[in-house]
Amino acid sequence: MAGYKELKVWQCGMQITRSVYRVTADFPKEEIYGLTSQLRRCAVSIPSNIAEGHARDSRKELARFVSIARGSLAELETQLLIAEDLEFGDREQIRALLDLTNEEGRMLTGFRRSLDAN
């Protein structure tokens, strides 16, 4: 198996993380310890769990960490919807980010299925 940095699912997770940091930079300052921090932690968790699972040298462990990444992604999507409802950040950037999370979700699901099949 390729190194985790070559995995498209990890690369997309990194892109999501960068985008979350950019979007949350414009959030109200009083949210720095609230929604801003929570969104950033969720985003960072996605590629981090893929990398950690890959380093475990076991398909079973990798599959477990991919599932954890999927959970972090669902949490991130929910928090982005909350931010959108509260009119924090740029609506178009949040919508684009939600599109990216949908793509990442499909990749994580497919990756998990491929690990379970082998």
C-alpha positions, -999 to 999 in steps of 0.1 A, spaced: 0 0 0 12 35 -8 23 59 19 -6 78 35 5 111 18 -2 95 -16 -38 86 -6 -63 109 -22 -86 105 9 -57 119 31 -50 147 6 -87 157 5 -87 157 43 -57 181 43 -76 204 18 -106 204 41 -84 213 71 -69 243 52 -103 254 41 -117 252 76 -89 273 90 -96 299 62 -133 300 68 -131 302 106 -106 331 104 -137 353 98 -158 339 126 -167 362 155 -139 365 180 -161 353 208 -163 319 191 -125 313 192 -130 288 221 -163 276 208 -173 267 173 -140 279 157 -120 256 179 -144 227 175 -144 230 137 -106 231 135 -102 201 158 -127 180 138 -110 190 105 -75 182 118 -88 148 131 -97 136 96 -63 134 79 -46 127 113 -67 95 118 -60 83 83 -22 88 89 -23 72 123 -43 42 111 -19 38 81 11 38 105 -4 9 125 6 -16 98 -27 -35 101 -57 -34 77 -80 -39 107 -64 -10 126 -65 12 95 -102 4 90 -109 14 126 -91 47 122 -109 54 88 -142 49 107 -130 74 133 -121 99 105 -157 94 91 -171 102 125 -150 134 127 -162 143 92 -199 139 102 -192 161 132 -175 187 110 -204 187 86 -229 193 114 -209 221 128 -205 238 94 -243 237 91 -246 253 125 -221 280 114 -241 286 83 -274 288 102 -258 313 126 -245 333 96 -208 329 107 -183 331 79 -188 334 42 -218 314 30 -203 305 -4 -171 292 12 -191 271 37 -212 257 8 -180 248 -11 -166 232 20 -197 212 25 -194 199 -11 -158 189 -3 -169 171 28 -194 151 7 -166 141 -16 -144 131 14 -173 111 28 -176 91 -4 -139 84 -4 -138 74 32 -167 50 27 -151 35 -3 -118 32 14 -134 15 44 -152 -10 21 -120 -18 2 -102 -25 35 -131 -48 47 -131 -67 14 -95 -77 17 
